[in-house]
Amino acid sequence: MKNLSKFLFGLAMTASAIALPGQAAAEKIMRIGSWLPPKHTMNKDVLPTWGKWIEEATEGRVKVKIEYPGGHPKALLDQVQDGVFDAGWTYHGYFPGRFKLTKIVELPNLDAGAEAASVAHWRVYNKYLKKAGEHRGIVLAGLFTHGPGQIHLREPIDDLSQMKGKKIRIGGGVQTDLAKRMGVEGVAAPGSKVYEILSQGVADGVFMPMGEKRTLRLKEVAPFTLKFPHGMYLGSFFIFLSPDFMDSLSEKDRKAILSVSGEKLSAMAGRFWGEDAKIGEADARAYGNTIMDATPKIMQEFKQLTAGMDQAWLDEVKDRGVDAKKALWELRSIARSYGK
């Protein structure tokens, strides 16, 4: 009887040892470092949808958990590379000098929405820009833009000449170039601090998409908006994975995650951000904000103000060793014909 008990105990331990690795694999957690409020479309819609796709593609072996470390969102790139998080997302404009090519999708006069721009950006990146190595050290999962970037102000203006001398929060990227051409005084701050600097009068306004009227409560501190048909610009963002995390997975699961990333993820992110801009505008109007459509006079001012920006960017990226001119033409062609 004693020997039988030992045999059964050993059998149970063996079964446990066999089961545990399978159980651990089924509970592999991919921790995504994120920012902006939890109710923002990125955290409420984009990342959870991607997480659902990943879980389904890996048959439940990989699950996603969103975490909010705080601090400046540019830190997420180092945090993912250092293994603090398994994935993250941030804004290319926070890294002046490193990401030059990504301004391709931010340049004015694209005349397309966020989803179309995001798909075009992903395709053109892989065809032309990838070889420059700007995203070295990470596994790039997606590229997307926010909705059309507009001007939100504490006080109204009648034309662009009145922007000169105003203190405007700018996030980097092409916003910096626009700010210089307008003669504004740039105020540097992450998106999460915009409400604070506007409410305290540190800034007179901000360049941001309409969605932030609601999610960052700009409607309370910047009740006047000058709206351009397709925005003044688009902001370029990237979603990325830790190479070490990907190496820790089976080849099957690595392929599964990548199969629900790339263009599919880019399009989905752009679509949600584009829709969020519409929701934000409707919410701001209901709150009592004044949203003025750019007049023909303002559009002409803007055309003159942005003249030469394409060539300035082409000159800026000459050291990247890519056919930037052809890439820019193709990006605009893809974006403008997307969905037609």
C-alpha positions in Angstrom: 0.0 0.0 0.0 2.9 2.3 0.9 4.6 1.6 -2.4 1.3 2.2 -4.3 1.0 5.6 -2.6 4.5 6.5 -3.6 3.8 5.4 -7.2 0.6 7.5 -7.4 2.4 10.5 -5.9 5.2 10.2 -8.4 2.8 9.9 -11.3 0.9 13.0 -10.1 4.2 15.0 -9.9 5.2 13.8 -13.4 1.8 14.9 -14.8 2.2 18.3 -13.1 5.6 18.8 -14.6 4.3 18.0 -18.0 1.3 20.3 -17.6 3.1 23.3 -16.2 5.0 24.3 -19.4 1.8 24.1 -21.4 0.0 26.2 -18.8 2.8 28.8 -18.8 2.7 29.1 -22.6 -1.1 29.6 -22.5 -0.6 32.4 -20.1 2.2 34.3 -21.8 1.5 38.0 -21.2 2.6 40.7 -23.7 2.9 43.9 -21.6 2.2 47.0 -23.7 3.4 50.3 -22.3 1.0 53.1 -23.2 0.1 56.7 -22.5 -2.7 59.2 -22.9 -5.9 58.6 -20.8 -7.3 55.0 -20.6 -10.5 56.2 -22.4 -8.5 57.5 -25.4 -9.3 55.6 -28.6 -5.7 54.2 -28.6 -6.2 52.5 -25.2 -9.9 51.9 -25.5 -10.1 50.6 -29.1 -6.8 50.2 -31.0 -4.7 48.2 -28.5 -7.6 46.1 -27.2 -8.5 45.2 -30.8 -4.9 44.3 -31.6 -4.8 42.3 -28.3 -7.9 40.3 -29.3 -6.4 39.6 -32.7 -3.1 38.4 -31.1 -5.0 36.1 -28.7 -7.0 34.6 -31.5 -4.0 34.2 -33.8 -2.0 32.5 -31.1 -4.9 30.3 -30.0 -4.8 31.9 -26.5 -1.1 31.4 -25.9 -0.3 35.1 -25.9 -2.5 37.7 -24.2 -2.1 41.4 -24.0 -2.0 43.7 -21.0 -1.9 47.5 -21.3 0.1 49.4 -18.6 0.6 53.1 -18.0 4.1 53.9 -16.7 3.7 57.7 -16.7 6.5 60.0 -17.6 7.3 61.3 -21.1 6.0 58.9 -23.9 9.3 59.1 -25.7 10.8 57.0 -22.9 8.7 54.0 -24.1 11.1 53.3 -26.9 14.0 52.7 -24.5 11.8 50.9 -22.0 10.8 48.4 -24.7 14.4 48.0 -25.9 15.5 47.5 -22.3 12.8 44.8 -21.6 10.7 46.9 -19.2 7.8 46.4 -21.6 7.2 43.9 -24.4 5.6 46.4 -26.7 4.8 50.1 -26.9 3.8 53.0 -29.1 4.9 56.6 -29.4 5.2 59.6 -31.7 8.0 60.0 -34.2 8.2 63.7 -33.6 9.5 63.2 -30.1 12.9 62.1 -31.6 14.2 64.9 -33.7 17.2 63.9 -35.8 16.5 60.1 -35.6 13.2 59.8 -37.5 13.5 62.1 -40.5 11.8 59.9 -43.1 8.6 59.5 -41.2 7.8 63.2 -41.8 6.8 62.0 -45.3 3.2 61.3 -44.1 3.0 64.5 -42.0 3.7 67.0 -44.8 0.8 69.3 -45.6 -1.4 68.8 -48.7 -1.8 65.1 -48.5 -5.6 65.5 -48.9 -6.4 62.1 -47.3 -7.7 60.8 -44.0 -5.9 58.9 -41.2 -6.7 55.4 -42.4 -5.7 56.1 -46.0 -2.5 57.8 -44.8 -1.6 55.0 -42.4 -1.9 52.3 -45.1 0.1 54.4 -47.5 2.7 55.0 -44.9 3.1 51.3 -44.1 3.4 50.3 -47.8 5.9 53.1 -48.7 7.9 52.4 -45.6 8.4 48.8 -46.5 9.1 49.5 -50.2 11.4 52.6 -49.9 12.2 53.7 -46.3 12.9 50.6 -44.3 16.5 50.1 -45.6 17.5 53.4 -43.9 17.3 51.7 -40.6 15.5 54.4 -38.6 13.6 51.8 -36.6 16.6 49.7 -35.8 16.6 47.8 -32.4 12.8 47.1 -32.4 10.3 45.0 -34.3 8.1 47.5 -36.1 4.4 46.4 -35.8 2.6 49.3 -37.3 2.6 52.9 -38.6 -0.3 55.2 -38.3 -1.4 58.8 -38.2 -3.8 60.7 -36.0 -6.7 62.6 -37.5 -6.2 65.9 -39.3 -4.1 68.3 -37.2 -5.9 71.6 -36.5 -5.3 74.8 -34.5 -7.0 75.0 -31.1 -6.8 78.3 -29.3 -7.8 80.1 -26.1 -8.8 83.1 -28.1 -10.1 83.3 -31.7 -8.2 84.5 -34.8 -9.4 85.8 -38.2 -6.4 84.9 -40.3 -3.0 83.1 -40.0 -1.1 86.3 -39.6 -2.5 86.6 -36.1 -0.7 83.5 -35.1 2.6 85.4 -35.0 4.0 85.7 -31.5 1.5 83.3 -29.9 2.8 80.6 -27.6 1.7 77.3 -29.1 2.4 73.8 -27.8 4.0 71.8 -30.6 4.7 68.1 -30.5 7.6 67.9 -32.9 7.8 66.6 -36.5 6.4 68.8 -39.2 4.6 70.8 -36.5 7.9 72.4 -35.7 8.4 73.5 -39.3 4.8 74.9 -39.4 5.4 76.8 -36.2 8.6 78.5 -37.5 6.8 79.6 -40.7 3.9 81.0 -38.7 6.3 82.9 -36.3 4.9 81.3 -33.2 6.7 80.7 -30.0 6.9 76.9 -29.5 6.1 75.3 -26.2 7.4 71.8 -25.7 5.2 69.4 -23.7 3.9 65.8 -24.1 0.2 65.4 -25.0 -0.7 64.4 -21.5 0.4 67.9 -20.2 -1.5 70.0 -22.8 -4.6 70.6 -20.6 -2.4 71.8 -17.8 -0.3 74.3 -19.8 -3.4 75.7 -21.5 -5.4 76.1 -18.3 -2.4 77.8 -16.7 -1.8 80.2 -19.6 1.6 78.8 -20.3 0.4 78.3 -23.9 -2.1 80.2 -26.0 -3.0 77.2 -28.1 -2.0 73.8 -29.5 -1.7 71.9 -32.8 -3.7 68.7 -32.4 -6.4 66.6 -34.0 -10.1 67.1 -33.1 -10.3 64.0 -31.1 -8.3 65.6 -28.3 -11.1 68.2 -27.8 -12.8 65.4 -25.9 -10.1 62.9 -24.7 -7.7 65.6 -23.4 -10.6 68.1 -22.6 -9.3 70.8 -24.9 -12.9 71.9 -25.3 -12.6 73.3 -21.8 -9.3 75.3 -22.2 -9.1 75.9 -26.0 -12.7 76.6 -27.1 -11.8 78.1 -30.5 -10.6 76.0 -33.4 -9.5 76.8 -36.9 -10.4 73.8 -39.0 -8.7 72.9 -42.3 -10.5 70.4 -44.6 -7.8 67.8 -44.3 -5.9 69.4 -41.5 -2.7 71.3 -41.6 -0.7 68.1 -41.2 -0.9 64.6 -39.9 1.1 63.2 -37.0 3.2 60.0 -37.5 3.2 57.3 -34.8 4.6 53.8 -34.5 3.7 50.6 -32.6 6.7 48.4 -31.8 7.7 45.1 -30.2 10.7 44.0 -28.2 13.0 41.7 -30.3 13.8 39.8 -27.1 10.1 39.2 -26.4 9.5 38.0 -29.9 12.6 35.7 -29.6 11.1 34.2 -26.5 8.1 33.0 -28.4 7.8 30.0 -30.7 8.2 30.6 -34.4 4.5 29.8 -34.8 3.5 32.5 -32.4 5.9 35.1 -33.8 4.4 34.6 -37.2 0.9 34.7 -35.7 1.5 38.1 -34.1 3.1 39.6 -37.2 0.1 38.3 -39.3 -2.2 40.6 -37.4 0.2 43.5 -37.4 1.7 45.4 -40.3 -0.8 47.0 -42.7 -3.8 45.4 -41.0 -2.8 47.0 -37.6 -1.9 50.3 -39.3 -5.2 50.6 -41.1 -7.2 49.8 -38.0 -5.3 52.3 -35.9 -5.7 55.1 -38.5 -9.4 54.2 -38.8 -10.1 54.6 -35.1 -8.1 57.8 -34.8 -10.0 59.2 -37.8 -13.3 58.4 -36.3 -12.2 59.8 -33.0 -11.6 63.2 -34.7 -15.3 63.2 -35.8 -16.5 62.3 -32.3 -14.3 64.9 -30.8 -15.6 67.6 -33.1 -19.2 66.8 -32.4 -18.6 66.7 -28.7 -16.8 70.1 -28.8 -19.7 71.7 -30.8 -22.2 70.3 -28.3 -20.1 71.8 -25.4 -20.3 75.2 -27.1 -16.9 75.5 -28.8 -16.5 77.7 -31.8 -15.1 75.8 -34.8 -14.4 78.0 -37.8 -13.7 76.4 -41.2 -10.7 77.9 -42.9 -11.9 80.5 -45.4 -10.6 80.7 -49.0 -8.4 83.6 -47.8 -6.9 81.5 -45.0 -6.4 78.5 -47.4 -4.5 80.8 -49.7 -2.4 82.1 -46.7 -1.7 78.5 -45.8 -0.6 77.6 -49.4 1.9 80.4 -49.4 3.1 79.6 -45.9 3.8 75.9 -46.8 5.4 76.6 -50.2 8.7 74.7 -50.4 8.1 72.3 -47.5 8.2 69.2 -49.8 11.6 70.3 -51.1 12.9 71.2 -47.7 12.1 67.7 -46.5 13.7 66.1 -49.6 16.9 68.1 -48.8 16.7 67.0 -45.1 16.7 63.3 -45.9 19.3 63.2 -48.6 21.7 61.4 -46.2 19.2 58.5 -45.8 20.1 56.8 -49.1 16.5 56.3 -50.3 14.5 57.6 -53.2 12.5 60.0 -51.1 11.0 61.9 -54.1 9.5 58.7 -55.6 8.4 57.6 -52.1 6.5 60.9 -51.5 4.8 60.7 -54.9 3.8 57.1 -54.3 2.5 57.7 -50.7 0.3 60.5 -51.9 -1.0 58.4 -54.8 -1.9 55.5 -52.6 -3.5 57.7 -49.9 -5.6 59.7 -52.3 -6.9 56.6 -54.2 -7.4 54.5 -51.0 -10.9 53.1 -50.8 -11.9 54.3 -54.3 
